[in-house]
Amino acid sequence: MTAVESAPVDRTTEAKMPEAVITDEMIASMQARAGVDLRIDHSVNNEEATRIAVIKFAGGIGDVNALWTDADRATASDYGAPVAPPSFVIGCFSGIQFGWPGLGAFHNATQARFHQPVYWGDKITATCRYDGFTGPRPSKFAGRMVTDHFVNSYRNQRGELVAEIDWQVVNFERRSAKSRSKQAAGDTGKPGLELPHPWTEDEIREVERQVLAEQPQGAEPRYWEDVKVGEQIQTLTKGPIGLTDEVAFIAGGGTPIPRLKAHAAALADYQAHPAWSFRDPVMGSSEPIYAVHYNKAAANAMGVAFQYDVGFQRQCWQVQLLTHWCGDNGWVVACDSQYRGFVYLSDVVTLGGEVTGKSVTESGEHVVELTTYARNQRGADVMPGTATIALPTREGPSPVAARARTK
């Protein structure tokens, strides 16, 4: 390969995305769509829990629990057969771009409920309903905002409801957000974050030591009787978050919206749906809006100082924290999270939580309540949340055995 000289590229040129303000016409149009089941085929990324699909998804969220990847281990567990992590449904379908042309958007909260295991070989059918919006309201970040509300449902080939996910998206007036982003990044000379974060080699080695030391509870039961209110659960560390972490999430069935394509296949989509893409100012290529998670020009055009993580990716981390803690015999009944602030590439996030309650449900299941957190290296909780976990007792079947498929 020989070097090729080229004309200098103006790297100060900014990527441009459509910019709009919230109008009465927009509001009326979106009000008319409330309650509609949306067409989502272009954003479905997995529809069958094959062995490879499950292994790629677990790797894409950084989950080292062998329960999801070792068929013999899972068969010997109370599941009785190879199984996927609860969050696998997010790798089938998570979200879509919908409505509000010319506004920026951030996924800002999720509430998940898990009903049945997803076994290897299951076929998952997802649906998404738009439940309307709240607002408009003023915002310190970006002029005015509205919050969309969606409900995803996931069923297997037997028609059983596997999981439900409610999620919310904040839509904002992008131009105002961009001016605030420049100030936050220090572009105007004002104090701001140093991005990427300036880690020392010793600091990185200590983070990596912590990452490798955090192991799942595994086959040893965590009994409900032994858990105390007020106790801290183990931590789960992510980072320093890099480009490959985002690529792995996509490759594992993560949340490209719409499904990623290349060359003519992508260009045809972008011609039909201009809001799905933008022009990269350096490469000249058409890139998906989703590129805000790995392309700085895209993030800047969205009004953010640096590339940042995916909301549903962060949700998968919370679920992983919970399955690590509850062990192979515990069940994540429900969890919810709020996404506060951005997790930038180069950040380190440490997840953890505390037991806040214990009870027995009307059906006789023994559950614990948790509050959870996800703190970055600056000490900010970027994902406060809660969870309900069913745990095994020393008498009676485990929560997993009660939900295991018998036929």
N, C-alpha and C positions, 0 to 999 in steps of 0.2 A: 504494500500500500504506500503510495507517495503522498506527500503533503500537498495540499491545494491552497493557494492563496485566494482570499476572497475580500471583497470590499467590506470595510468595517460596518458592523450592524449597530444601529442606534438602540442600545439597550435601555435607554430612558423612556422609550415609547411605552405607553401604558396599553394594556388590553382594555377593550371597551365592550361593555355589555349594555343592553337596552336599559334605560332609566326612565321610570315613570313615578307619578304620585298617585295616591289612592283617590279615586273619583267616585261620585255617586253612581255612575254607570257600572264601574267595577263591582261595587257593593251589591247593586241590584242583580247583576249577572251571577255572582257567587251565591247570593241568597236563593236564587232559583234552582241551584244545583244541590242544595242540602238534601241528604237522604238518598242520594244516587249511588248505586253500585258502579264503581269505576272500571274501565277497561285497563287491565294491568299486564297483558301478555308481553309487552315490550320491556317490562321490568322484572319478569320472572327469571331467576337465575339458576335455580335447581327445582326439579319436580320429582326426583326419585332419590332416596337415601341409599345409593349404592355404596359399596365398601370404599371405593376411591373418593366418592363425593364426601362421605363422612370424614375420612382421614384428611382430605384437603381442607375441609372446613375447620376441623380441630386445629390443624397446623396454622391456618390463616388467622385464628384468634389467639394463637400461642398457648393452647391448652395441652398440657403434657399428661393428662390423666389417661392411663392405658385402658380404662374402662371403655373409652370410645373407639379405640383403635386395635385392641387385641380381642379377637373373636372368642378365644378360649376363656379369657378372663371374664368377659361379659356373660358368656353362657354359664359359667360357674356361679355368677352372682344371682341375686333375686330377680333380675330381669329375665334370666333363662335363655337369652339369645343375644347376639350382637346388637348394639343399640347406639343411637346418636346422642350428643349432648342436647339438653332442652332447647338451647338457642339455635339449633340447626334450622328451625323454621325461618329464622331471620335470613339465612342463606338461600332459602327458597324464594321468598319475596319479603321485602321490607317496606319500601315506599316508592312514590312516584312524584314527578313534577306535575303540578296541577294548578291551573288558574293563575290569577293575579299577574298578567303579563307586565314585564318591566320592573317588577319588584325583586329584591333579593330575598333569600329564604334560609332559615336555620331550623333544623330539627331541635326542639328544646325540651321534650319530656316524653317518657314512655311508661306505660303501665302494662305488665305482662302477666298472663295467667296460664299455667301449664296443667293440662288435664290428663294426657296419656303419653306414654313413651313413644318415640319414633324409632322403629326397628329398622335394621338394614333391610333393604328391599321395599320398604313402604313407599307408596306414591302419595305425594302431598299436593293437595289442591288448595290454593289460597284465594281469598276474596278480599276486597277493600271497599269499604263504604265511607263516603264523605258525609260527615255529620254536621257540616256548617262551620261557622267561625264566630269568634268573639272580637269585639272592637268595632271600628278603629279606636286607638288610644295613643296618646303622646308617648314618646320614648326619648330617653337621654342618649341612646345610641344612634337613632336614625329617624328623626322626624316623627312620622306616625307608623304604627304597626297594627296588623291584624293577626289573630292566631287561628289557624285551621285545626279541625279535629277529625281524625280518621280512626276507623276500626278495622283491623285485619283479623280474619278468621282462617284457620288452617284445619283441613280434614284429611284423613288418610283414605286409602282405597276401600275401606270398610264403611265409610261414611261417618266415622267417629271424629268428634271434635277433639283435636290434639292440643291446640293452643289458641289463645286470643291475645291480641296486642292492640291497645289503644295508644295512639301517638299524636303529638301536637307539633305543628310547624309555625314558627313566627315568620311573617312576611313583612318586609320593611322597605322604606324608600331609600334606594341604594345610594343616591348621590350624597345625601346627608351622612350616611354611614361612612362613605369613602373619606370625607373630610375629617371625620373623627378618627378614622383609622390612621391617617397620616400623622396626626398629633400623637396617638398612642405609640406609634412606631418611632417617634422621635424625629420624623422627617422635617418638622418645623423648628427643630432645635430645642423643643421642650423635653423634659425627662420622660423616658419611656423604657419599655422592656428591651433588653439586648437579645436579639434573635438572629441566628440560633443561639441557644444557651451556651455560655462559655465554660464547658466542663473541663476540669483537669483530668489527666490520665488516671491519677489515683482515685478521683471521685467516680469515674466510670467503672473502674475495676471493683470498687466497693458496691456499686449498684448491681453489677453483673453477679457478684458473689451472692447478694441478697436474692436476686432473681432465681438463681440455680438452687438456693437453699429452700425455697418455698415449694413444698410438695403436698399433693392432695391427701386427704384422710385415708382414702382407699377402702379396702375391704374390711378394715377394723371398724365395727359399728360405733357411732357416736350416739350413745343412749340418751334419751330425753331425760331420764332420771338424774343423769350426771351433770346436766347443763345448769348453770347458775345465772340468774338474772344479774346483769352488770358485768359479766365476763366479756373480755375482748376476744374476737375471733382472730384467726391468723391473717397475715397480710398477703397481698398479691401485688407484685410490682411489674410495671410495664415501662420499658424505655432503657436508654434514651430512644425515643421513637424516631424511626427513620423511614426513608422512602420505601424500602423493601417491606416494612411492616404494613404499609398501605397497599402495596402491590399484592402481598400474600393474602390480605383480607379480600381483595377483589378476586384473586385466583381461586380462593376457597369458596366462592359463591356469595361474597359480600354484596354491597349495596349499589352498584352502578345504576344510575337512573338517567336515561334508559340503559339497557344492556349494552356493554361496550362493543363497538365494531370498528373496522378499519377501512381505509381507502373508499372505494365506490359505495360499499354498503353503508358506511358512516355518512358519507356526503349526501347520499340520497335521503337519509333520515333528516339531516340538518337542513336540507333544502325544504323538506316538507314541514319541519318544525324548527324554525329559526331560533326559538327560545332555548333549544337544547344545547346550543354551542356558542363559542366565541372564537375570534381570530387571535392566535398566539402572536404577539408583536415581534418575537425574535425568530421563530421558526417559520411563520407564515401559514402554519397549518390550522385547520379547523379542529378545535378541541371541545370535548364535552364540558358542560358546566360542572360536572362531577370532579373535574381536574383541580378544583379548589383544594382538594386534599393532597395533591402532590405537585402542583404547579404554582409557583409564587405569583406569576402574572395574573393567573385566574383568581387566586385568593385576594390580591390587591384590588382587582376589578369588582370583587364582591364586597369590598369595604373592610377587609381583614389584612393585618400587617404581614402575615406569614402563613404558609400551608398549615392545615389543621386536621385533626382526626375526624372520624365519622360518628354521628350520634349513635347509630345502631351498633357500631363497633364498640363504643364505650359501654353500651348495654350488654353486649356479649361478655365484656370483662366482668361486669357485676355478676352475671349468671355464673361465670367461671369461679369467681370468688366464693359463691354460695355452694356450688357443687364440690369444690375443694374442701369446704368446711364440713358439709353434712355427710360426706362419704357415700359409698356405693349403695347403702341401704336407706339413705335419706332422700327426700323429694322436695324440690323447689315448687311450692304451691303457687306463689305469686311474688313479684318484685316490681318496684317502680323506681324511677330515677328522674332527676331534673338535671339538665345539662347547663351548667353555669360557667360561663367563660369558655375560652378556647383551650384545647390541648394542642399546642403547636408541635410540629416536628422538632425534635431535639429535647422535648420535655421528658421528665420522668414522673410517672403517676403511681402512687402507692394506695391500694385499695384495702379497706378493712371495715370493721364494724363492731357493734356491741349488742348483746342480748338484752332486750328491753321487756320481755314478757314470756310467760309460759301458760298454756291452757290446754284443755281437752275440748274438741269440737263436739257438736251434737251427734255426729256420726261416730264418735269415739276415737278420732285420730288425735294423736299427741303432737302439738305444734309449738314452735317458738317464734317470737317476733324479734326482728332485728332492725336496727338502724345501720346504714352503711355510709361510707364516705369514699372519696377518691381525691387525694391531695397531691398537688404538684410540688415541685421542688421549691416553689415560692410560698408554700403553706396554704394555698387557696384550695378549698373543697370544690372541685369542678364537677362533681356528680354526687350530691347528697341523695340518699334513697332509703327505702325500707324494704323489708322482705318478710314473708311467712314461709317457714320451713317445717315440714312434717318429718319427725325423727322416729327411729325404731325404739321400742321399749323392750325390756327383758322378758316380757310376756306378750304373746300375740304376734301376728305377722307384721313385717316391716311395711312402711308406706309404699315401697317399690313393689313388694310381693302383692299388695292389695291392688296394684294397678297393672301388674304384669299380664301379658297376653297369654291365655291358656290354650288357645287353639291356633 
